[in-house]
Each structure stands twice: as C-alpha cells, then as structure tokens.
C-alpha cells in the first residue's frame, strides 16, 4: 500500500468517527472524503448505527438524500434525488444512503452494489400512484421464463425498489416503506404500474433489517436467485404476499412479523422464472409470527384489530413451501414460529422436483380455519415437458401445538398413485379440531386430483378429524394427541395405501374410533389409548 493510499484510508476512518459521534477533533472540512461533495455529509446526526456502515476501505461513506435534493414533504417526487444519491455512493466504491425523518414520494428506486439504504426513525418511502406525478419502471422482457408462473413472479423492474445482478446490498433502519400506489395484482402488466415493494434477482450478500412495510402490493419482497440473504426484525403488514424466497440459497429469516390476510406470509418457492430449475436450499426460518387475522395496518400501529365476523373466512398468512416447485426444496428448518388466525403449514412439490430434508419444530397454531399440516406430492407439472414427477421425503415435524382448527378438515399428507411421500416423522404434537364431523363425512373417499393446483382445501371435507394419510411409505407417529372440541363421528386417523406405519403413544378422542385402514401394509400401534397394541401385516377396510 502506498503512503498516499494509506493516508486516504486513515482520512476515511477519521471521517467515520466524526460522522457517527465516535470521536472529536476534526474540522468540518475533514468530513469531505475523496469523491464525495461537501454537501453529501451535511445534516447527519450522531449515532447512526454502525451495522449499516460498510468498511471505510470501500470508499465513500454516507450520502444524505436531503443534501442530494430530496424534499421529504410527501408531495414532491423524490425519486431522482434518491437515485442520484445511490449512484454517487456506488461510484465512490460504496456507502450508506441516509433517509432522515420525512416522507419521500417515490417511484422506482434503483439499488446498487455495495450500497446500503438506511431509513431513520420517522422516515417513510411512499410509493406513488401510477400516473400521478410519475410511473414505475416498465417490466423487463423475460423470454427464458416462459409462462409457467404468474406475471408478478417473472418480472422485477416494475417495483418500488429493485436490483438485478447486485452484491452487498442492504436496506436497514426503523423507518417505513408504504407501497400505497402499488397494485396487489390487477393491471400489473400495464406499463407504469408497480406491483412489488422490493424485488431482487440474481443477487448475493443481501440484508433487510429493522424496516417495516405497509401495503406492499403483490409482494413485499420478491427475491429470486438471491444467495446469502438475511432478513431480520422486519414487519410486513400487507395486502398480499409477505416474502417470496424463490430459487435462493443460504437464507436466514428471523424475528419476522407478517400480517397478510389475502395471501401467504413466508413463502419459499422454486419457480422457472430464471429460465431454468434452481432449488431453494439451506434456508432457516426462526422466531417468526405469521397471521392473516388483523385488518390492514393494525399490526403496525399496534391496535391489532380483528376482522369483523364473517369477513376473511380463510385468511391466508401462512408459511408455505411450494405452489411454484420446479427447482425443489432442500435443507430447510422452520422453528419457534407462531401461526395465528391463518392457514397452517404447507409443504408442496407438484412440478417435478425434490422436496427433502425438512425439519420443523416448536410451532404453535391458534384459530386455524382449515388444517394445520398439509403435505402434497402431485403431478401438476407446470413447466417444460419431459420432466419426471418429483419426490417428497425425509420430513420431521415435532413439538407442534394447534388449537381450534377447521372442523370438517384434518391434516393431510397425500402423494399420488405410484408416487408416495417417504420417511415422515411426526412427534410431540397436540391438535384440537373444532369437530362436528358426521358419519357421512367419515365415509368420504377424497378424489386423487393428481394434476390440480395444490391447496389444503382441494379435497373438500375429510373423513378424519386428526390426520389423513394417503400414498405414504415409512411413516412414524409418536406422542401425538388429537382431540375434537365438539362431538365428531369420524376416526382420528385414516390411512390409505400406506406402507410401514408405526404409531407409538398416540391419544385420540374416546368413542369415535381411532383408525380406519385401507390398503395398508406393515402397520403397528403401541402404548396408545384407546387402542390395544396391534401389529397388522396387511389391512383392508379395517377399523380400530
């Protein structure tokens, strides 16, 4: 390193200490770094948190959007000033673009590599209404994707904040992003319309931390092909999806709160949007709340207003791996999460890919309008022709408590004929179903619907109140209790085309029947009430 370069780096470090209240003794002139105008450092309060600050060796440090011309009055379109600040930071080798308190009316903001956005407390990025002072960037062409998924999944430019092919990007701070002018779907293919709050494609080393999003459009976050991705302590209070993690690797989602009454809360996917199949893998989701039970905005403002009786009968708000499943899912853990007034957990592969090595633990669910657990291996096969049907295998779900789940439904694990779900472990689970099922319900034989869109209610009312298992190999159920909150005429467990199933220490509602078995091989139940210890080599039309 030359003496000249060393002196510049020392000067940068000194500027960092001065700007963030970590030292004294520098004159105002000393705040000017190479490649940064004097105005760029003005108006910075002391104490901006160090986690948002890149290594000073990378170049310029902080750019205040007000100094770049942003008004923050909520009326003037501030997009040009903000993009100018981002471009200046990127040109200087990287840095932080700082948003002091104020409301910044914006359309498409262009993220850049080595640049962090920091939204201070009281700062709001407001998504503008299309045609009222500006428009969002047009959706780019994407011929590689085909039309195997909906429009919103295969475009990224038509967003409030977007980046493609970037690295080392952060959006930080306690401020708010309000997607007021974004569509939740209708008209999203029209030029000038934005449908996403944050969209990222083929990026790596990305962090979202401490921000909140209100009314995020079709997606608060659409991340496609994003690796080394961290989302922490974020709140999404939104009118459709919370976060879609699509074809991503090495993802950490923690301490996330999502209120999404109209769609999914946390949704790993593996679509064909990149033009090829890529799995979502090495994903952890921990310490999160997902719900669809509150009116829009009332989680963010702390009032937590429930929907009026009869409205939002099936609020979504869940954690779901699937729907788009061309690339598959591998090595996923979901732990310490709360589901409240929303659909339950869903694991789905229906487009010819693997879903394997999934560990789910320490889950509580309350007020679930349909079913707590849904696993589906199907053959919709939405994608290029010639692919084989996928596999769903090696899944463990433990320490799950679900109360007040949908009366005429039950948890469903279903493959299709000739393609079984394999190696499933269910343990330490308590489920209280609303009950009310009839003897007519107990006689239902659900249709296969092999090629259908995967949805928990796709089979209609179910013949069990606890679990319905179909086309399964190697099933182990231990320390599981299923109860009904009112009288129910159905059995607790229905098994059809199941091979090698062991039930150990399970408890069911007295008097309703525990098991209905059809086309079952190698079945055992031990230390369970009210069923005596039983081993059956085969069982057809058998009830216990």
C-alpha positions in Angstrom: 0.0 0.0 0.0 1.4 3.4 -1.0 1.7 6.2 1.6 -0.9 8.2 -0.4 -3.4 5.3 -0.2 -2.8 4.8 3.5 -3.4 8.5 4.2 -6.7 8.3 2.3 -7.8 5.3 4.3 -6.8 7.0 7.6 -8.8 10.0 6.5 -11.9 7.8 5.8 -11.7 6.2 9.2 -11.4 9.6 10.8 -14.4 10.8 8.9 -16.4 7.7 10.1 -15.6 8.5 13.7 -16.5 12.2 13.3 -19.8 11.5 11.4 -21.1 8.9 13.9 -20.2 10.6 17.1 -17.3 8.3 17.8 -14.6 11.0 18.2 -13.8 14.6 18.1 -11.1 17.0 16.9 -11.8 17.1 13.2 -12.9 20.2 11.4 -16.0 20.3 9.2 -13.7 20.3 6.1 -12.3 16.9 7.3 -15.7 15.3 6.6 -15.2 15.5 2.9 -13.9 12.2 1.5 -12.4 11.6 -1.9 -15.2 11.5 -4.5 -17.8 13.0 -2.1 -19.1 16.5 -2.3 -19.1 18.6 0.9 -22.9 18.7 0.8 -23.1 14.9 0.9 -22.0 14.8 4.5 -24.3 17.6 5.8 -27.2 17.0 8.2 -26.1 13.7 9.6 -26.9 13.1 13.3 -24.5 11.4 15.6 -25.1 7.8 16.4 -26.3 6.3 13.1 -25.8 2.6 14.0 -22.5 1.0 12.9 -24.1 -2.2 11.4 -25.3 -0.1 8.5 -21.8 1.2 7.7 -19.6 -0.6 5.2 -15.8 -0.9 5.6 -14.2 2.5 5.1 -11.7 0.8 2.8 -14.5 0.5 0.3 -14.8 4.2 -0.4 -17.4 6.9 0.3 -19.4 6.5 3.5 -22.7 8.4 3.9 -24.9 10.3 1.5 -27.9 12.2 2.9 -30.8 12.2 0.4 -31.8 15.7 1.6 -28.4 17.0 0.6 -28.9 15.4 -2.8 -32.2 17.4 -3.3 -34.9 15.2 -1.8 -37.6 17.3 -0.1 -39.2 14.6 2.1 -42.5 16.5 2.1 -44.6 13.6 0.8 -45.7 15.7 -2.2 -42.6 16.3 -4.3 -41.4 13.2 -6.3 -38.0 12.5 -4.7 -37.0 9.5 -6.9 -34.4 11.5 -8.9 -32.6 12.7 -5.9 -32.6 9.3 -4.2 -31.3 7.5 -7.3 -28.7 10.3 -7.6 -27.5 9.6 -4.0 -27.4 5.8 -4.7 -25.4 6.3 -7.9 -23.0 8.6 -6.1 -22.4 6.1 -3.4 -21.9 3.3 -5.8 -19.5 5.5 -7.9 -17.4 6.2 -4.8 -16.9 2.5 -4.1 -19.9 2.1 -1.8 -21.5 3.6 1.2 -24.8 4.4 3.0 -27.6 6.4 1.6 -29.3 8.1 4.6 -33.0 9.0 4.9 -33.7 11.4 7.8 -37.2 11.7 9.1 -39.7 12.8 6.4 -42.0 11.3 3.7 -40.3 10.6 0.4 -42.7 10.2 -2.5 -41.1 7.8 -4.9 -41.5 5.5 -7.9 -38.8 3.0 -8.9 -35.6 3.3 -6.8 -32.6 1.6 -8.3 -30.5 -0.4 -5.8 -26.7 -0.7 -6.4 -23.9 -3.0 -5.3 -22.0 -2.0 -2.1 -24.8 0.4 -1.1 -26.9 0.4 2.0 -30.1 2.4 2.4 -30.7 3.5 6.0 -34.2 4.7 6.9 -34.1 6.6 10.1 -37.0 6.6 12.6 -39.7 8.8 11.2 -38.6 8.2 7.6 -41.1 6.8 5.1 -40.6 5.9 1.5 -44.1 6.4 -0.1 -44.9 4.5 -3.3 -46.7 6.9 -5.6 -49.9 6.4 -7.5 -49.3 5.5 -11.1 -49.6 8.5 -13.4 -49.9 11.0 -10.6 -46.5 12.6 -10.9 -44.7 9.6 -12.2 -44.6 5.9 -13.2 -42.8 2.8 -12.1 -40.2 1.2 -14.4 -41.6 -1.0 -17.1 -41.4 -4.7 -16.6 -38.5 -6.1 -18.5 -38.6 -8.8 -21.1 -38.1 -12.3 -19.8 -38.5 -14.8 -22.6 -36.4 -17.5 -20.8 -39.1 -17.9 -18.1 -42.0 -18.9 -20.4 -45.4 -18.6 -18.8 -45.2 -21.2 -16.1 -45.9 -18.8 -13.3 -48.0 -15.7 -12.9 -46.8 -12.3 -14.2 -45.7 -11.0 -10.9 -43.2 -13.8 -10.4 -41.3 -13.3 -13.6 -40.6 -9.6 -13.6 -38.5 -7.4 -11.3 -38.2 -3.9 -12.7 -41.8 -2.9 -12.0 -41.2 -2.4 -8.3 -40.7 0.4 -5.8 -37.1 -0.7 -5.0 -35.3 -3.2 -7.3 -32.0 -4.6 -8.1 -30.7 -7.2 -10.6 -27.2 -8.9 -10.5 -26.1 -7.0 -7.4 -24.0 -7.8 -4.4 -23.6 -6.4 -0.9 -26.9 -4.6 -0.7 -28.7 -3.6 2.5 -32.0 -1.9 3.4 -31.8 -1.0 7.1 -33.3 1.1 9.8 -36.5 1.6 11.8 -38.2 3.5 9.0 -41.3 2.6 6.9 -41.9 1.7 3.3 -45.5 2.3 2.4 -46.5 0.9 -1.0 -49.7 2.9 -1.3 -49.6 3.2 -5.1 -48.7 -0.5 -5.8 -51.2 -2.9 -7.2 -51.8 -6.2 -5.5 -52.2 -7.8 -8.9 -54.9 -6.2 -11.1 -53.3 -4.4 -14.0 -49.7 -5.3 -13.1 -48.7 -6.0 -16.7 -49.7 -2.4 -17.7 -46.8 0.0 -18.4 -46.0 2.3 -15.4 -47.7 0.0 -12.8 -45.7 -1.3 -9.9 -46.6 -4.5 -8.1 -43.7 -5.1 -5.7 -42.1 -3.2 -2.8 -38.7 -4.8 -3.0 -37.6 -7.1 -5.9 -34.2 -8.7 -6.3 -32.9 -11.1 -8.9 -29.6 -12.9 -9.1 -28.1 -11.1 -6.2 -25.9 -12.1 -3.3 -25.0 -10.8 0.2 -28.2 -9.0 0.8 -29.6 -7.8 4.1 -33.0 -6.5 5.1 -33.2 -5.5 8.8 -35.4 -3.5 11.1 -37.6 -2.0 8.4 -41.4 -2.1 8.1 -43.6 -2.4 5.0 -47.2 -1.4 4.8 -49.4 -2.4 1.9 -46.7 -4.0 -0.2 -48.6 -4.8 -3.3 -48.3 -8.3 -4.9 -45.1 -8.9 -2.8 -43.5 -7.0 0.0 -40.3 -8.8 -1.1 -39.7 -11.0 -4.2 -36.3 -12.5 -4.0 -35.3 -14.7 -7.0 -31.9 -16.3 -7.2 -30.7 -14.4 -4.2 -27.9 -16.1 -2.2 -26.5 -15.3 1.3 -29.8 -13.4 2.1 -30.6 -12.2 5.6 -34.0 -10.9 6.7 -34.2 -9.9 10.4 -36.5 -8.0 12.7 -38.8 -6.9 9.8 -42.6 -6.2 9.9 -44.8 -6.8 6.8 -48.4 -5.6 7.2 -49.7 -6.1 3.7 -52.4 -6.8 1.2 -50.9 -9.8 -0.5 -47.7 -11.9 -0.1 -45.2 -11.0 2.6 -41.9 -12.5 1.3 -41.4 -15.0 -1.5 -38.0 -16.7 -1.4 -37.6 -18.1 -4.9 -34.7 -20.2 -6.1 -32.5 -18.9 -3.3 -29.6 -20.4 -1.3 -28.3 -19.7 2.2 -31.2 -17.7 3.5 -31.8 -16.6 7.1 -35.2 -15.3 8.1 -35.6 -14.4 11.7 -37.8 -12.3 14.0 -40.2 -11.5 11.2 -43.8 -10.5 11.7 -46.2 -10.9 8.8 -49.8 -9.9 8.6 -51.0 -11.0 5.2 -54.8 -11.7 5.2 -55.1 -12.1 1.4 -52.1 -14.4 0.7 -49.1 -16.1 2.1 -46.8 -14.8 4.8 -43.5 -16.5 4.3 -43.4 -18.4 1.0 -40.3 -20.3 -0.2 -40.7 -21.2 -3.9 -38.6 -22.6 -6.7 -40.2 -21.4 -10.0 -39.0 -21.4 -13.6 -38.7 -17.6 -13.5 -34.9 -17.6 -14.1 -35.4 -19.8 -17.2 -34.1 -22.9 -15.5 -34.8 -25.0 -12.5 -33.0 -23.9 -9.3 -33.8 -25.2 -5.8 -34.4 -23.1 -2.8 -32.0 -24.6 -0.2 -30.2 -24.0 3.1 -33.0 -21.9 4.5 -33.8 -21.3 8.1 -36.9 -19.5 9.4 -36.9 -18.9 13.1 -38.8 -16.8 15.7 -41.5 -15.5 13.3 -45.2 -14.7 13.6 -47.5 -15.2 10.6 -51.1 -14.2 10.6 -53.9 -13.1 8.4 -56.2 -12.2 11.3 -55.8 -8.5 11.5 -57.1 -5.6 9.5 -54.5 -4.0 7.2 -52.2 -1.7 9.1 -53.3 -2.6 12.6 -50.3 -4.8 13.4 -48.0 -1.9 12.5 -50.0 0.7 14.6 -50.3 -1.7 17.5 -54.1 -1.8 17.6 -54.4 -5.4 16.3 -58.0 -5.1 15.1 -59.5 -8.4 14.1 -61.7 -8.8 11.0 -65.4 -8.4 11.6 -67.3 -11.7 12.0 -67.7 -13.5 8.6 -65.1 -11.4 6.8 -61.9 -13.0 5.7 -63.2 -16.5 6.4 -60.0 -18.0 5.1 -57.2 -15.5 5.9 -54.0 -17.0 4.4 -50.9 -15.6 6.2 -49.1 -18.9 6.5 -45.7 -20.4 5.9 -45.8 -22.4 2.6 -43.1 -24.2 0.6 -44.4 -24.7 -2.8 -47.1 -23.9 -5.4 -44.1 -22.9 -7.7 -41.9 -26.0 -7.4 -39.8 -26.6 -10.5 -36.5 -26.5 -8.7 -37.4 -28.1 -5.4 -36.5 -27.5 -1.7 -33.6 -28.9 0.2 -32.2 -28.5 3.7 -34.8 -26.3 5.3 -35.5 -25.7 9.0 -38.5 -23.8 10.5 -38.5 -23.3 14.2 -40.0 -21.3 17.0 -42.8 -19.8 14.9 -46.4 -18.7 15.7 -49.4 -19.1 13.4 -52.4 -17.1 14.4 -55.8 -16.9 12.6 -54.3 -18.1 9.3 -53.8 -21.3 7.3 -51.3 -23.8 8.6 -48.0 -25.1 7.4 -47.8 -26.3 3.7 -45.1 -28.4 2.0 -45.8 -28.9 -1.7 -44.0 -30.2 -4.7 -46.1 -30.7 -7.8 -43.9 -29.6 -10.7 -41.3 -32.4 -10.9 -38.8 -31.6 -8.2 -37.4 -32.8 -4.9 -38.7 -31.6 -1.5 -36.4 -33.2 1.0 -34.6 -32.9 4.3 -37.0 -30.6 6.1 -37.0 -30.1 9.9 -39.9 -28.2 11.6 -40.1 -27.8 15.3 -41.6 -25.7 18.1 -44.6 -24.4 16.3 -47.8 -23.0 17.9 -51.0 -22.5 15.9 -54.3 -20.9 17.0 -57.6 -20.3 15.2 -56.7 -22.1 12.0 -59.7 -22.1 9.7 -58.8 -25.2 7.8 -55.9 -27.6 8.6 -52.6 -27.3 10.5 -50.4 -29.5 8.3 -50.5 -30.1 4.6 -48.0 -32.1 2.6 -48.7 -32.7 -1.1 -46.7 -34.6 -3.8 -48.6 -34.1 -7.0 -48.2 -34.0 -10.8 -49.4 -30.7 -12.0 -46.1 -30.4 -13.9 -46.3 -26.8 -14.8 -43.0 -26.3 -16.7 -41.1 -27.7 -19.7 -42.3 -31.0 -20.9 -40.5 -34.3 -20.2 -39.8 -33.9 -16.5 -40.4 -36.8 -14.1 -42.7 -36.5 -11.2 -40.9 -35.2 -8.1 -40.3 -36.7 -4.6 -41.2 -35.6 -1.1 -39.1 -37.3 1.5 -37.3 -37.0 4.9 -39.5 -34.6 6.7 -39.7 -34.2 10.5 -42.3 -32.2 12.4 -42.1 -32.0 16.2 -43.3 -30.0 19.1 -46.4 -28.5 17.4 -49.5 -27.3 19.2 -52.6 -26.4 17.2 -55.9 -25.3 18.8 -59.2 -24.5 17.1 -58.5 -26.0 13.7 -61.2 -26.3 11.0 -63.9 -28.7 11.9 -64.6 -30.6 8.7 -60.9 -30.7 7.7 -57.9 -32.5 9.1 -54.1 -32.6 8.5 -53.4 -34.1 5.1 -50.3 -35.9 3.8 -51.0 -37.2 0.3 -48.9 -38.4 -2.6 -50.5 -39.8 -5.8 -50.8 -43.4 -7.0 -47.3 -44.8 -7.7 -45.6 -41.8 -6.1 -45.5 -42.0 -2.3 -44.4 -39.4 0.2 -41.5 -41.1 2.1 -39.8 -41.0 5.5 -42.0 -38.7 7.6 -41.7 -38.3 11.3 -44.4 -36.6 13.4 -43.8 -36.3 17.1 -44.9 -34.4 20.2 -48.0 -32.9 18.5 -51.3 -31.7 20.0 -54.2 -30.8 17.8 -57.6 -29.7 18.9 -60.1 -29.8 16.0 -63.4 -27.9 16.2 -65.1 -31.2 15.4 -68.7 -31.6 14.2 -67.9 -34.2 11.5 -70.7 -36.6 10.6 -70.9 -40.3 9.8 -71.4 -39.2 6.1 -68.1 -37.3 6.4 -66.4 -40.5 7.7 -67.5 -42.3 4.5 -65.9 -39.8 2.2 -63.3 -41.1 -0.3 -61.4 -38.0 -1.4 -60.6 -37.7 -5.2 -57.0 -38.0 -6.2 -56.8 -34.7 -8.1 -53.3 -35.6 -9.2 -52.9 -32.7 -11.6 -54.7 -30.0 -9.5 -53.3 -26.8 -8.1 -52.1 -27.7 -4.5 -54.4 -26.2 -1.9 -55.2 -27.5 1.6 -58.9 -27.5 0.9 -58.6 -29.1 -2.5 -60.1 -32.4 -1.4 -63.1 -30.8 0.5 -64.3 -32.2 3.8 -62.2 -35.1 5.1 -63.0 -38.5 6.6 -60.8 -38.0 9.7 -60.6 -35.3 12.3 -56.9 -35.8 13.0 -54.8 -36.9 10.0 -55.5 -38.3 6.5 -52.5 -40.3 5.2 -52.5 -41.5 1.5 -49.7 -42.9 -0.6 -47.1 -42.9 2.1 -44.1 -45.0 2.8 -42.2 -45.2 6.1 -44.4 -43.1 8.5 -43.7 -42.8 12.2 -46.1 -41.0 14.5 -45.2 -40.7 18.2 -46.5 -38.8 21.2 -49.3 -37.3 19.1 -52.7 -36.3 20.6 -55.7 -35.4 18.5 -59.0 -34.2 20.1 -62.2 -32.6 19.0 -63.9 -29.6 20.7 -67.4 -31.0 20.0 -68.8 -34.3 19.1 -67.4 -35.9 15.9 -68.3 -39.2 14.2 -65.1 -39.6 12.2 -62.0 -41.6 13.2 -58.8 -39.8 14.3 -56.6 -41.3 11.6 -57.4 -42.5 8.1 -54.7 -44.4 6.2 -55.0 -45.4 2.5 -52.2 -47.0 0.5 -49.7 -46.7 3.3 -46.7 -49.0 3.8 -44.7 -49.3 7.0 -46.5 -47.1 9.5 -45.7 -47.1 13.3 -47.8 -45.3 15.9 -46.4 -45.0 19.3 -48.0 -43.4 22.4 -50.8 -41.6 20.5 -54.1 -40.4 22.1 -57.4 -39.9 20.4 -60.9 -38.8 21.3 -62.7 -41.7 23.2 -65.7 -43.2 21.4 -65.2 -42.0 17.9 -62.8 -44.7 16.6 -59.0 -44.2 16.3 -58.0 -45.8 12.9 -59.5 -46.6 9.5 -57.1 -48.6 7.4 -57.3 -49.5 3.7 -54.5 -50.9 1.5 -52.2 -50.7 4.5 -49.1 -52.9 4.9 -46.8 -53.3 7.9 -48.8 -51.3 10.5 -48.3 -51.1 14.2 -49.7 -49.2 17.2 -48.3 -49.4 20.7 -48.8 -47.8 24.1 -51.8 -45.8 22.7 -55.2 -45.0 24.1 -57.9 -46.2 23.5 -56.4 -48.8 21.0 -54.8 -52.1 22.1 -51.3 -52.9 21.0 -51.7 -54.1 17.4 -49.5 -55.3 14.5 -51.0 -55.9 11.1 -49.1 -57.3 8.2 -51.9 -56.1 5.9 -55.2 -54.3 6.5 -58.1 -53.6 4.1 -61.3 -52.0 5.3 -60.0 -52.4 8.9 -61.1 -50.2 11.8 -59.5 -49.9 15.3 
